[in-house]
Amino acid sequence: MTSVLQFVEKRWFIIGLLILIPSGFVLGARFLSDDPAQLVKQAGTVSKFLTPLVLFLMSVTLDSRKLWDAIRDPGPVAWASTTNYVLIPLAALGLLSWQQHPDFAAGLMVAASVPCTMAAASVWTRKADGNDAVSMLVTILTNSLCFLITPLWLQRGIGTSISIDVEQMILKLLYSALLPILLGQIVRLWPWLRQAADRLKTPLGVIAQICLLTIVFWAAVQGGPQLRSAQLDGVLLKAMGVVWLSVILLHTLGLVSAYVGGTVFRFTPADRVAATFAGSQKTLPIGVYIATELLQGVPFAVYPVIMFHASQLVMDTLVVDLLKLSQSPADTPKPDMPPLD
């Protein structure tokens, strides 16, 4: 019984996704009309309001005091950012022709174009005895630029098949993504607020994850009518399998490219670990926000984003142990502060 509770405690977010996604589809398919636009108008779009809250909560608990260590040696940060924001989106362009459903093609491009995770990259980096100053700086750099870079990649990848207002998307990401991130870091300038955020890091993280589950559940509810009208046959199941394989390939490419590049460029083992995770991981909140709020008429676009997130969680659990084995005790950095988990 204890082992079951420990498993649930560690994997409750994934369990929540597995429960809420099909539940949302069922509820939406049963109770919503073929056009849920009226309900959306009345209740408001959940992701529009919760995404800035999630990003603020993640940012306010992000300790950036160690960033100067990474700024003095920018090579690992530059390589990880290039892998995350150039190599992975480029590879996604090549995989678009594989996709069997236009919504999944759009979602794949969204998943590949969003920035590095806000918290997970640094958590995995610490677990593997890496330099979390590098992963933190990659997180801040890529998320700060997402309002500009992500829309340009989406325009390049799916702009011919889906109407994308690049200027409007840039503006929305500016105040829905960049501003909450900056506000969270500004709040940390006050020592007593920073101490409170650090003390409440775990509950704030739980609140952020609950908000994410709410966003995903609402997206599933809205997709219910489309799922009801669609034929869940071998063609659709094949399309799901193809896009899931695609996101696994993209994440694997990010992991391998970042690690091999770190070896070629002779990064320290700790920096190579950080570049591996920060270069390959993609954030969920911004991806879900774009897929559910900014893309119109593609109700299933959110699911490749979720597939990417779920796949990287499972894969990186195994990668942590492999990277720890690659470091000798002498290479292991002495942390300035205890790990968060």
N, C-alpha and C positions, 0 to 999 in steps of 0.2 A: 504493500500500500504506500509505503514511504517513497519507494522508487517511482511509483506512478505520479505522486504529488510533485516530486522533484522534476519529473519530465514535463508535467503540465506547467510548472512554474517557469521552466526555461523556454518552453516552446508555445506558450499561451497565445502569442501573436499569430503564429502560423496556424494553430488550431482554430483561432478566431476567424482567420481568412477562409479556412476550409469549411467552416460552419456557415458563416455569414454570406459568402458568395452564392452558394446554391439556394440558401434561404431567401435572399433578396430576389433571385431570379424567379423562384416559385411564387413569392408574394406579388411581384410585379406582373408576372404572367397571368395570375389569377384575378387580381383586383384592379389593375390599371387598364385603361382603354388603350387602343392602338396608338394613340397620340397622347402621352402624358404631359404635354407642354403646359396644360392648364394647372396641373398639380405642381409642376416645377415653378410656375409663376407665382402661385399662392404660397408655397412653402419656402421658396427661395432655393437656390442651388447650394447644397451643403458645402461642397468643396470651395466655393467662392469665399466663404467666411471662415471655415476651419483651417484651410491651408496656411494663411498667414499666421494663425495662432500656433499651428504645429511648428512652423519654421522659427517663430519667435521663441518657443519653449526649447527647441533644440539649440538655438543660438545662445540663449542666455545661460545655458549650462555648459557651453563650450569654452574651456579655459585656454585662452590664447597667449598666456604669459610666456610660453616657451617658443613662440614663433621666431624670435630673433635668431635662435640657433639655426633654423632652417633658412632664414633670409641670408645669413652669412655664407651659406653654401647652397645656392639655388638649383644646382644640377638635378637632384632627385625630384624636387618640386616641378621643375620644368618638364622633365621626362614623364612623370606621372600625369601631369595636366595634358600633355600632348597625347598620351595614350588614351586618356579618358575622353578628350574633346575633339580628337582628330582621327586616330586609328579606329576606334570603335564605330563612330558614325560612318566613316568611309566603308568599313566592312559591312555595315548595315545596308548601305546603298547597293552593294553587290548581292545581298540576300533578298532584296525586295521582289525580284523576279521569281523567287521560289514560292512566294506566298500564294495561298489558294483562296484567300478572302481579302477584299480591299480594306476592311476594318483592321484586320490583323497586320496588314502591311503598314497602315498608318500607325498602329500601336507599336510595332517594332521600331519604327523610326523615332517615335517619341521616347521609347525606352533607351535607345542608343544615344539620343541627343541631349538628355538631361545631365546635370552635373553630378559630381561625386556625392556620396551619402553625407549627411550632416554629422552623424555620430558613429555609425557602425564601422567606418574605415579606421578610425582611431581606436575603437574598442578592440577590433581584430588585431590591429598593429600592436597594441599592448600585450594581448594574449600571446602573440608570437615573438615577444621581446624585441619589437622594432622601435624606431624613433617616431613617436607620435607627434613631434613637432612638425615633421614633414607632412604627415597625413592631415593634420589640422590646417596647415597653410594651403594644401591642395583643396581641401574642403572650402575654405573661405574664398580662395581665388576663383574656383570654378563656379561656385554658387553666386558670387558677386557678378560674374560675367554672363550668367545664364540668360538674363533678360535680352542680351544681344546675340549670343552665339546660337542658342537653341532655336530661335525662330528662323535664323538663316539656314541651319541644317534642315529644318522641316520644310522650308520653302524649296530647297534643293532636292529633297527626297520625295516629297508627296505633293508639292505645290501644283503639279499639273493635273492631279486627280482629285484634290480636295481644295476648296477655296480657303486660302490662308491670307488674312490681313496682317502682314508682317509688322507694320507700324503699330497696329492695335495690340498685337500680341506682345510686342516689346514694352509698350506702356503698361499693360496689365501685369506682366511679369515684373516690371520695375517696382510697382507699388504692392504687388501681392507676394513677391519672393525676396527681392533685394532689400526693400525697406524693413520688413520684419527681421531679417538677418542682421542688418546694421543696427536696428533698435535694440536687439538682444545684446549685442556687443557694447553698445553705448551704456546700457543699464549696468553692465559689469564694471564700468569705470568708478562707480561708487562702492567703496570697500564693503559696507554693510549689506548692500544688495548682492554683491558678488558672493559674499559668505553665505547669505541666505540661499542663493541659487545653487551653490555647491552642496549645501546641507540637504537641500530638497531635490537633488539631481534625480534620484530614483523615482519618487512620486511624480515629478514633472515629466519625466520620460514616459511613465505609464500613461499619464493624461494625454501626451502627444500621440502615443500609439493607439489609445482608445479613439481619439479624434480621427486617426487614419482609418481605423476599422469602420467608423461611422461613414466616412467618405466613400470607402469601397462598397459598403452595404448599400448606400443610396444609389451608387452607380449601377449596382446589380439590379436594384428595384426598377430603375429607369430603363434598363435593358430587357426587362421581363417581356414587355409586349413584342419586341423584335424577336426574342427567342421563341415566343409562342407562334409567331407567324413564320419563322424559319423552319426548315426541315432538318431535324437533328439526325441526319443520315451519315453514311460513310464519308461523304464528301466533306461535310463540316467537321467531322471527327478527324479526318486526315488533315484539314487545314489547321486544326488545333495542335495536332502533333508536329506539323511542320514548323509552326511559329514557336512552339516550345523548344524544339531542337535548335532553332535559330538563335533564341536568346541564350541558350546554353553555350552555343558556339561563340557568340559575341563575348560572353563573360570569360570563357576559357581563353579566347584570343587576348583579352585585356590582361588576364593573369600572366600568361606566358610571355607576352610582349614586354610588359613592365618588368618582369623578373629577368628575362634574358637581356633586355636593354640595360638594366641595372648592373648586370655582370659585365657586359661589354664596356660600359662607361666606368667600371671599377668603383661603384658606390660601396660604402661600408655595408656589411651585412644588415645592420639595423636600418640603414636608409633604403636598402634594397627591399626589405620586408615592407616598409611603409609605402614605397612606390608601387609595390605589387598590389596591395589592397586599394590604395587611393586611386590607382590608375584603372582599376577594373570595376569598382563598385559604382552603382547608379542609384540616385535618390528616388524614393517612392513618392513623397508628397507633391513635388513639382510635376512629376510624371502623371500622377493621377489628376492633378489640377488641370494640366493641359488637355489630357484625354477626355475629361468629363466636362470641362467648362469652356475651353477655347476652341476645340474642334467640334464642329456641328455636323450632325447627320452620320456619325460613326460610333454607334452605341457600344460596339465591342472593342473599341480601340484601347480601352483601359486594361484589358486582360493580358496582353503581352507585357505591359508594364508590371503587373502583379506577378506574372510568370518569371520575369527577370529577377524581381526582388526575392521571390521564394527560392529560385534556383541558386542565387548567390549566397543566401543564408546557408543552404545545405552544403554547397560546394566549399565555401570558405571555412566551414567548421572542420573539414578534412584538411584544407590547405594550411590552417594554423599549425597543426601538428607537423606537417611536412617542413614548413619553414623553420619551426623551432629546432628540428633535427639538423637543419642546414647551418645553424650557428653553433660555434664553440662557446664554452662558458666565458672565455675572455672577450668575446664579441658582444656579449649581452650588456646593454646599457644599464647604468644604475639610475632608476627613476627618481625624479625630483619630488614626486608625490606618489602616494599609493594608488594602485589601479582603481578604476571606478567600479569594477565588478568583482 
